[in-house]
């Protein structure tokens, strides 16, 4: 009887963790293979970087890419992720220049190129910020199967609920694997090294 209750508890914890993971990674996510839940990850988009320069999926090809979605008013997840990205770039040494690091805003209403430039100045300058019209942001979010939603807050403002995984893409723009938020530093760094040296 005790064993049965123990197993039931383990299952309940797994279900709870699975539900939490679903908030930050698309349904049916797997560890690579070029797609998630039977759909491909990545595709055509047209945005602008923090300097106002146009960026498309073709711009990123030729180097592997680590791409994450967020917004500059994010209180915790985004600054933590960008701090980690900065540290990973430093730890990679010369290999860091063989990698694209990209932060895509899901809050185009507030995240203009100028806002992105100011925000990203606190992190490694090799991290490129992308933004665009609401329609353009919706398109890239759809291509990458990214969840995001505007959430009203007290006082009339809003925040954004969004996926937090980093998407690893190879030099041809094909999905390789995710790095989940909270992945230990060394494990994430090893994933980036494998991406650079497949």
C-alpha positions in Angstrom: 0.0 0.0 0.0 2.8 2.4 0.9 4.5 1.7 -2.4 1.3 2.4 -4.3 0.9 5.8 -2.6 4.6 6.6 -3.3 4.2 5.8 -7.0 1.0 7.8 -7.1 2.9 10.8 -5.6 5.7 10.4 -8.2 3.2 10.4 -11.0 1.4 13.5 -9.6 4.7 15.4 -9.4 5.6 14.4 -13.0 2.2 15.6 -14.2 2.7 18.9 -12.3 6.2 19.4 -13.8 4.9 18.5 -17.2 2.2 21.1 -16.9 4.7 23.8 -15.8 7.0 22.9 -18.7 4.1 23.3 -21.2 3.9 27.0 -20.2 7.4 27.6 -21.6 7.8 25.1 -24.4 5.4 24.2 -27.2 3.2 21.2 -26.9 4.8 18.0 -28.0 8.3 19.3 -27.8 11.1 16.9 -28.3 14.9 17.0 -28.2 15.7 17.9 -31.8 15.0 16.1 -35.0 14.2 19.4 -36.8 10.7 19.8 -35.5 8.2 19.9 -32.6 5.0 17.9 -32.4 5.2 17.0 -36.0 5.8 20.6 -37.2 9.0 22.2 -38.2 10.6 24.9 -36.0 11.9 28.0 -37.7 11.1 29.6 -41.0 10.9 32.9 -42.9 10.6 36.2 -41.1 11.4 39.9 -41.6 12.3 42.0 -38.6 14.7 44.9 -37.7 17.6 44.8 -35.3 18.4 47.3 -32.6 20.2 49.5 -35.1 17.2 49.5 -37.5 18.9 47.1 -40.0 16.6 44.5 -41.7 17.1 40.9 -40.6 15.6 37.8 -42.1 16.1 34.1 -41.6 18.6 34.3 -44.5 20.7 36.9 -42.6 21.4 34.3 -39.8 22.4 31.4 -42.1 26.0 30.5 -42.3 26.4 30.4 -38.5 24.5 28.4 -35.9 22.0 30.4 -33.9 20.7 30.5 -30.4 17.5 32.4 -30.4 15.2 33.3 -27.5 11.9 35.3 -27.3 11.1 37.8 -24.6 10.6 41.5 -23.9 12.6 44.3 -22.4 10.2 45.0 -19.5 10.5 41.3 -18.4 11.1 41.3 -14.7 13.2 38.0 -14.3 13.3 35.4 -17.1 14.7 37.6 -19.8 17.4 39.4 -17.9 18.5 36.1 -16.4 18.6 34.5 -19.8 20.6 37.4 -21.4 23.0 37.4 -18.4 23.5 33.7 -19.1 24.0 34.3 -22.8 26.6 36.9 -22.0 28.4 34.5 -19.7 28.3 31.7 -22.3 29.7 33.9 -25.0 32.6 34.8 -22.6 33.2 31.1 -21.8 33.2 30.1 -25.4 36.2 32.2 -26.1 37.0 32.6 -29.8 34.2 30.1 -30.7 31.7 32.7 -29.6 32.2 34.6 -32.9 31.0 31.5 -34.8 27.6 31.8 -33.2 24.6 34.1 -33.6 22.9 35.1 -30.3 19.4 36.6 -30.9 16.8 38.1 -28.7 13.4 38.5 -30.3 10.8 40.9 -28.7 7.3 39.7 -28.3 6.3 43.2 -27.2 6.5 45.2 -30.4 4.2 47.9 -28.9 7.0 49.0 -26.5 10.1 47.4 -27.9 11.3 49.7 -30.6 14.8 49.3 -32.0 15.9 52.2 -29.8 14.4 50.5 -26.7 16.1 47.2 -27.6 19.4 49.0 -28.1 19.2 50.6 -24.7 18.2 47.4 -23.0 20.8 45.2 -24.7 23.6 47.6 -23.8 23.8 45.9 -20.4 24.7 42.6 -22.1 27.3 41.2 -24.5 27.3 43.4 -27.7 27.2 40.3 -29.8 23.6 39.6 -28.8 21.3 40.9 -31.5 17.9 42.2 -30.7 15.0 41.9 -33.2 11.6 43.6 -33.3 9.0 44.5 -35.9 5.3 45.1 -36.4 2.8 43.1 -34.4 2.1 41.1 -37.6 5.8 40.4 -38.2 6.3 39.3 -34.6 3.3 37.1 -34.8 4.7 35.5 -37.9 8.1 34.6 -36.4 6.4 33.4 -33.2 4.3 31.1 -35.4 7.3 29.8 -37.3 9.1 29.0 -34.0 6.0 27.7 -32.2 6.4 30.4 -29.5 3.7 31.1 -27.1 3.2 34.7 -26.0 0.2 36.7 -24.6 -0.4 40.2 -23.3 -1.5 40.1 -19.6 -3.1 43.2 -18.1 -1.8 44.2 -14.7 -3.1 46.6 -12.0 -2.9 50.3 -12.8 -3.7 49.8 -16.5 -0.4 48.5 -17.7 0.5 45.0 -19.0 3.1 42.4 -19.0 3.8 39.5 -21.4 3.5 35.8 -20.7 5.9 34.0 -23.1 7.9 30.8 -23.8 11.3 30.9 -22.2 13.3 28.2 -24.0 16.3 29.0 -26.2 16.0 27.5 -29.6 19.3 26.1 -31.1 19.4 26.3 -34.9 22.2 24.9 -37.1 24.0 27.0 -39.8 21.3 26.1 -42.3 18.5 27.3 -40.1 17.3 23.9 -39.0 16.1 23.3 -35.5 18.5 21.2 -33.4 17.4 21.3 -29.7 16.1 23.6 -27.0 17.9 24.9 -23.9 15.2 25.1 -21.2 15.1 28.0 -18.8 17.0 26.9 -15.7 19.3 24.5 -17.4 22.6 24.3 -15.5 25.3 26.6 -16.9 27.7 23.9 -17.9 25.0 21.8 -19.6 23.8 24.7 -21.6 27.4 25.6 -22.5 28.1 22.1 -23.7 25.0 22.3 -25.9 26.3 25.5 -27.5 29.7 23.8 -28.1 28.0 20.9 -29.8 26.0 23.3 -31.9 29.2 25.1 -33.0 31.1 21.8 -33.5 28.5 19.2 -34.6 
